[in-house]
Amino acid sequence: MSENPSYMVHWKARVIISDRTMHEGLITQVRKGGFGMEFTQAVSTGSTLSVEFHVKHDGQLRRLRAKTKVTYCMVKSQSIGASLKLATIKMSKQDNHTMNNILQVLGNSDEFNLQA
């Protein structure tokens, strides 16, 4: 098994880009150190994005935030948007702890294969 596996998810996200405008995104993959996301528009590699999303953990809805850097962008079409890969640059200690717990739960899940 990969040392740093990624897991398929379907988490709605709010994304703030460099011009301070807010957009909707969909986190489709999660791994230690980053995310895969479907986004409304293409974003230059190296750009920073602030991402905020909610995920249910320990019976509670938790809000997580991360400052990320675009490491990959593939334009799908002008009407659909782009697929992005994001590396986490900064995340609070508490949010990082919650994310690590979520990744552990996903990794231990035997209901179906969540690995991407």
C-alpha positions, 0 to 999 in steps of 0.5 A: 500500500502507498505510504501516502494514499489518497481517498475519494471524497465528495466535500463541497468547499468555499475557495478564495482566490488571489483577487479575494473573490469567493467561489464554490469547489468540490474536493474529490480526493484527500490525502495527507498534505493536500487535496484534489478538487474540481473547480469552476475555473483554471488557476495558474500553477503556483497560485495560493488558494484558501479552502474552507469545507465542512466534514462530519467527524465524531458525530459533529460537523467540523469546519476545516480551513487550509491555505493551499498551493496549486500544484496541477491544473487541467482545464476540462472545458470553459463550461465545466472548469478545471481539475486541481491538485492542491498542496497544503501550505498552512492549516491550524494545529487543531484542523490538522489534527482533525484531518489526520483523524479523518484520514485514519478513519478513511484508511481503516474503512472496510465498507468499500474501497475509498482509495483513489 
